[in-house]
Each structure stands twice: as C-alpha cells, then as structure tokens.
Amino acid sequence: MDYESFVASVEREAHASREEAERAIQATLRTLAERLTGGEARHVAAELPPRAAAWLHDGKKPQRFGIAEFLHRVAEREGVTEETAKEHARAVFAALGKALDAKELHDMVAELPQDFHELVSAARQAHEETIRVAAPQLDADEFVRRVAARAGLDFDDAVLALTAVLEALGYRITKGEAEDIEAFLPRELHPPIDLGEAASGGAARRLTLEEFLDRIADIEGIRRDDAREHAHAVLVTLREALPEPEVHHLLSQLPADYGSLLER
C-alpha cells in the first residue's frame, strides 16, 4: 500500500479531511511505537510506506500502558477529544490491517493487551476484507463434497471426517489463527474449530503428527491410518479455501511433518 492509499483509507474510515487523517496517522503511529518493542515496531514499519513508517520509530523500551493511556496520548498529539482520538485510531488500525501481511499483523496484535480489542478488531476485519477476494469461496456443501471425493467417503461420513479434523486443528492452533481461518470459511464449518479451541483454552497445544492423527481417530472412532486419509482430504480442501498467505501462516504454527497432510 502506498502513502496516498494509506491516507485515503483513514480519511474514509474516520470521515476526516486529509489534514485530519495525516494528523491521526502521525499521532497513532507515534503512540503505537511507544507501546511496541523496538523490533516489532521496525517490522511493522518495514511494511508501511516510508512516509508513514517514519512515525513508527521510537528506539526505546516498550511502555506497558493500556488503551486509556494510548487514546489519551493520541488525543494530546492530535489536539482532539479522546472520543475523536478513538475513532481516528480505529481508522488508522484499519489501514494497518490492509497494509500488513497476516504474520506481521498477528505479531503486532500479540504485543497489545486485551483492552485494545476494538482497535485490533478493526485491523483484523480490514485485513480479512482485503485478502478475502483472493481466496476461492467454497460453500459448506461444496467443501464436504471435495472431502468426500478425496477420501472416498459418502456425504454423511465426509461430514464426520470434516468435523473431527477441524476440531483437532482448532485444538492444535492458536485462537488468533483459528479466527483467521474462520474468516474464509462458511459459518457452518466454524463450530468444530470453536470446539477444539475451547478445549485448548485458546493456546496452541503441542501435538506431534501422530498425536494429531490419534486425536482425530478418537473423535471419529476410526483407525489412525484412516485418520491420516481424512486429515489429508480435509486439509487439502482447506488449502483451496484459504489465500496463500494464510496457508503459509497456518503452516508456520505446525511442525514440518504436518506439511505432508496439505500436499495436493
């Protein structure tokens, strides 16, 4: 994203003039730089247009303040009320969501406390909307049909296989990654991922490939060899439903030997 597009995005989201948008960007990025570690600030800056990136360098240790202090600092720098600062910061975070790749957005969010959820949500929603058009849109029935064809199952058994694999995957990956994947899937496929994520408490559980397959086998009541076939059928279809950056981000959370399950 170039600088003009970045500013235009903030103008639209904040219903602001160009001058107001640029002040909002400068104030928000300078304050964000104070909240992030130096390394993360540099990584985020590397994906922004140079003119905006210049405002994200702080060079000091991160300051552990919450959203109230964040908005107070943005408001002071902009010379606006904190309510206006909140709207402007949300618009800047949305622009960040459009500018950053999935991994960098995830890493930035990981350094922010829970009370930043409204700004984080704006960034994630903008990111998902930006890359959604790059992903093939599969409805739930088509997803099941592809799993059935790959695994040699009838439709009902393919539903069971799909449910088991997605539940095990939801258990294995982080809550943030589960949410990212769900953004590209029909709502009918969200419950098993949510069930697995609830069982893990939102933290990625370290499962070897064999343990992952055993979990699928236990959920489905089948042998491990069959679980491998079902996992392959589901994950290859999942790969077809996700944009390539999201596939790479998913693979980055899994041990290398899981890669065989996503080979077409």
HELIX and SHEET records of a PDB file:
HELIX    1   1 TYR A    3  ALA A   14  1                                  12    
HELIX    2   2 ARG A   18  ARG A   35  1                                  18    
HELIX    3   3 GLY A   38  ALA A   46  1                                   9    
HELIX    4   4 PRO A   50  ALA A   53  1                                   4    
HELIX    5   5 ALA A   54  LEU A   56  5                                   3    
HELIX    6   6 ILE A   67  GLU A   78  1                                  12    
HELIX    7   7 GLU A   82  ALA A   99  1                                  18    
HELIX    8   8 ALA A  102  ALA A  110  1                                   9    
HELIX    9   9 GLN A  114  PHE A  116  5                                   3    
HELIX   10  10 HIS A  117  ARG A  132  1                                  16    
HELIX   11  11 ALA A  140  ALA A  151  1                                  12    
HELIX   12  12 PHE A  155  ARG A  172  1                                  18    
HELIX   13  13 LYS A  175  GLU A  182  1                                   8    
HELIX   14  14 ARG A  187  LEU A  189  5                                   3    
HELIX   15  15 HIS A  190  SER A  200  1                                  11    
HELIX   16  16 LEU A  209  GLU A  220  1                                  12    
HELIX   17  17 ARG A  224  ALA A  241  1                                  18    
HELIX   18  18 GLU A  244  SER A  252  1                                   9    
HELIX   19  19 ALA A  256  LEU A  262  5                                   7    
END                                                                             
